[in-house]
């Protein structure tokens, strides 16, 4: 992590003021680092699970914040803190995706399947289909197989015929799969 000291002239300024000041005085950015590095690190560690990945995510986040400081505009619903956490989460999922891609455990997921799996639109905000595919791969075999067939365009009726089961059983599987996926996504703090 970063080792920094506080500057007395920036201590009482808001995050947004510090970010704006850092455009002309880069040393003002140190105060933002001091305020947020531990908080962002804890969140990244919770998402990624490893110290090295969490540190990489936090470092990448601060680099992005610094490079794009001039693009930030304060709105009632978009504070610096919310902006920083959004950047962090995107960095975490990029790292998560790279790690999982490296392990080769993904299937492609269409936007249609995303809509089927997630009743919440929050998945689209993170634009992370690979994370969603990881969640799909974590389902029990029967549920995963059913969801894959849904992805391939099979109807409930077609799946029921192919698996010699009732259409209501297929609907139940899809419902259970969606519940499991939402629970696991919430455990990963996708909806925080």
TIKOL-795244 format. One line per field, with one value per residue (C-alpha): residue number from 0; x, y, z. Coordinates in nm, 3 decimals. Each point is the difference from the previous one (the first is absolute). Layout:
! TIKOL-795244
n (NUM  ...)
px (X  ...)
py (Y  ...)
pz (Z  ...)
//
This chain:
! TIKOL-795244
n (0  1  2  3  4  5  6  7  8  9  10  11  12  13  14  15  16  17  18  19  20  21  22  23  24  25  26  27  28  29  30  31  32  33  34  35  36  37  38  39  40  41  42  43  44  45  46  47  48  49  50  51  52  53  54  55  56  57  58  59  60  61  62  63  64  65  66  67  68  69  70  71  72  73  74  75  76  77  78  79  80  81  82  83  84  85  86  87  88  89  90  91  92  93  94  95  96  97  98  99  100  101  102  103  104  105  106  107  108  109  110  111  112  113  114  115  116  117  118  119  120  121  122  123  124  125  126  127  128  129  130  131  132  133  134  135  136  137  138  139  140  141  142  143  144  145  146  147  148  149  150  151  152  153  154  155  156  157  158  159  160  161  162  163  164  165  166  167  168  169  170  171  172  173  174  175  176  177  178  179  180  181  182  183  184  185  186  187  188  189  190  191)
px (0.000  0.096  0.201  -0.102  -0.017  -0.284  0.031  -0.161  -0.133  -0.208  -0.126  -0.328  -0.099  -0.270  0.092  -0.136  0.203  0.314  -0.056  -0.043  0.307  0.206  -0.038  0.226  0.182  0.065  0.111  -0.364  -0.076  0.193  -0.286  -0.246  0.236  0.018  -0.377  -0.089  0.281  -0.102  -0.371  0.052  0.247  -0.249  -0.269  0.239  0.118  -0.360  -0.069  0.327  0.110  0.376  0.230  0.194  -0.312  -0.157  0.314  0.012  -0.366  0.050  0.311  -0.174  -0.297  0.210  0.184  -0.335  -0.136  0.309  0.004  -0.371  -0.034  -0.098  -0.298  -0.163  -0.300  -0.177  -0.368  -0.238  0.003  0.366  0.246  0.373  -0.037  -0.262  0.216  0.309  -0.186  -0.145  0.349  0.129  -0.274  0.065  0.372  -0.076  -0.217  0.257  0.256  -0.252  -0.081  0.368  0.062  -0.299  0.073  0.346  -0.152  -0.217  -0.327  -0.232  -0.281  -0.129  -0.317  -0.235  -0.179  -0.324  0.130  0.106  -0.359  -0.128  0.246  -0.023  -0.329  0.206  0.152  0.310  0.192  -0.004  0.155  0.311  0.011  0.168  -0.130  0.300  -0.080  -0.355  0.125  0.212  -0.312  -0.183  0.278  -0.042  -0.356  -0.083  0.029  -0.373  -0.063  0.307  -0.104  -0.350  0.131  0.243  -0.290  -0.194  0.306  0.005  -0.358  -0.187  -0.353  -0.118  -0.205  0.303  0.214  -0.277  -0.031  0.375  0.042  -0.322  -0.141  -0.295  0.015  -0.081  0.321  0.200  -0.162  0.082  0.364  0.030  -0.157  0.235  0.303  -0.092  -0.037  0.338  0.171  -0.147  0.101  0.357  0.023  -0.118  0.260  0.263  -0.149  -0.105  -0.304  0.163)
py (0.000  0.364  0.168  0.364  0.286  0.244  0.357  0.247  0.228  -0.280  -0.181  0.194  0.004  -0.221  -0.290  0.184  0.312  -0.209  -0.169  0.335  0.140  -0.302  0.111  0.298  -0.127  -0.377  -0.017  0.061  -0.347  -0.145  0.093  -0.198  -0.295  0.022  0.025  -0.284  -0.253  -0.214  0.013  -0.088  -0.273  -0.166  0.004  -0.138  -0.273  -0.098  -0.030  -0.156  -0.198  0.045  0.270  0.036  0.035  0.245  0.215  -0.003  0.104  0.288  0.121  -0.015  0.184  0.288  0.025  0.021  0.255  0.216  -0.031  0.078  0.255  0.271  -0.205  -0.025  0.223  0.019  -0.091  -0.063  -0.373  -0.022  0.089  -0.057  -0.299  -0.164  0.071  -0.149  -0.316  -0.041  0.020  -0.246  -0.251  0.020  -0.056  -0.294  -0.169  0.056  -0.176  -0.268  -0.055  -0.028  -0.246  -0.216  0.025  -0.124  -0.305  -0.058  -0.060  0.223  -0.038  0.292  0.162  0.203  0.314  -0.203  -0.246  0.285  0.123  -0.350  -0.050  0.338  0.165  0.297  0.227  0.040  -0.268  0.221  0.286  -0.212  -0.128  -0.311  -0.299  -0.208  0.036  -0.102  -0.304  -0.095  0.015  -0.212  -0.259  -0.021  -0.133  -0.365  -0.202  -0.032  0.372  0.094  -0.232  0.150  0.356  -0.084  -0.134  0.318  0.188  -0.210  0.105  -0.308  0.059  -0.143  -0.249  -0.113  -0.045  -0.197  -0.236  -0.047  -0.076  -0.203  0.223  0.234  0.355  0.118  -0.174  0.197  0.325  -0.095  -0.066  0.338  0.167  -0.179  0.080  0.368  0.007  -0.172  0.237  0.308  -0.122  -0.071  0.333  0.178  -0.193  0.144  0.342  0.065  0.190  0.210)
pz (0.000  -0.020  0.276  0.018  0.243  0.053  -0.117  0.242  -0.273  -0.157  0.311  0.035  -0.366  -0.146  -0.224  -0.300  0.083  0.037  -0.332  -0.172  0.178  -0.106  -0.364  0.068  0.311  -0.023  0.364  0.103  -0.133  0.297  0.232  -0.215  0.011  0.379  0.033  -0.232  -0.039  0.300  -0.077  -0.365  0.092  0.237  -0.269  -0.264  0.235  0.071  -0.375  -0.118  0.303  -0.041  0.130  -0.325  -0.216  0.246  0.004  -0.381  -0.018  0.244  -0.179  -0.339  0.151  0.127  -0.331  -0.183  0.245  -0.044  -0.379  -0.031  0.280  -0.246  -0.119  0.341  0.055  0.334  -0.011  0.284  -0.073  -0.105  0.271  -0.022  0.229  -0.224  -0.306  0.166  0.105  -0.350  -0.149  0.262  -0.068  -0.374  0.063  0.230  -0.256  -0.271  0.220  0.092  -0.367  -0.095  0.280  -0.095  -0.373  0.072  0.163  -0.310  0.179  -0.201  -0.243  -0.204  0.124  -0.214  0.120  -0.022  0.258  0.224  -0.004  0.080  0.286  0.165  0.079  0.117  -0.264  0.219  -0.192  -0.309  0.199  0.061  -0.358  0.119  -0.186  0.099  0.368  -0.076  -0.191  0.299  0.213  -0.257  0.011  0.377  -0.030  0.063  -0.323  -0.069  0.047  -0.203  -0.284  0.000  -0.006  -0.280  -0.206  0.070  -0.127  -0.316  -0.072  0.114  0.127  0.331  -0.199  -0.208  0.312  0.171  -0.298  -0.032  0.370  0.033  0.270  0.047  -0.130  0.354  0.118  -0.254  0.115  0.358  -0.091  -0.170  0.303  0.242  -0.218  -0.006  0.380  0.050  -0.244  0.164  0.347  -0.111  -0.178  0.315  0.202  -0.235  0.070  -0.358  0.119  0.276)
//
